Amino acid sequence: MSRPRSFDEREVLNRALDTFWRQGYEATSMQDLVDAMGISRASLYNAFGSKHALFIEVLKHYEQQRMHQLVERLRDASVPAAEAIRAVLEDAAEDATAANGPGCLMTNTATEMCARDTECAERVQSTFARIEAAFEDALRRGQAAGELHVDAPQATARFLTNSLQGLRVMAMAHPNPSALRDVVNVTMQAIG
């Protein structure tokens, strides 16, 4: 029989998330995680198995927490679809340029890990597919309300997902709020 955990798993996952988010996977050492999570190395290994397994749990936790908010915002029928889409894009641009902001963990993972880590790539692809589906739902809702006129909602949803991730990547290299606003405005004109 295993001993019950002496820590709150959600709390230690939040601490690990913050550490990976700020530093990236490769730059985060096991000691960084032990220090941030406030648990012993043995407890970390017993609970999660490895740094990589912990990272996958962190990605799942991030998706449940952060991506859920984005998806719900796009699916909120009380807000016009175009307004919800613009708000998601503007929030991403604003978050990406916030002082010392770590960006989006999924975008960071895509750029750092996906080319060489199948499990991370699958997790990121799953998250991006969820975002794409939420964009498509918003587009179809906008079409039904007569506020949006797009010929191919699924393809347009992919375009919006690409624009969202592109904003985040662009902000890593060139966090210019004016340039990011331009991207948001042109993206909205493309679906207008």
Protein Blocks (a to p, Z undefined) as FASTA:
>chain_A
ZZddfbdfklmmmmmmmmmmmnommlpcfklmmmmnopafklmmmmnopamlmmmmmmmm
mmmmmmmmmmmmmmmmkbcfklmmmmmmmmmmmmmmgghiabjfklmmmmmmmmmmmklm
mmmmmmmmmmmmmmmmmmmmmmmnopaccfblmlmmmmmmmmmmmmmmmmmmmccfklmm
mmmmmmmmmmZZ
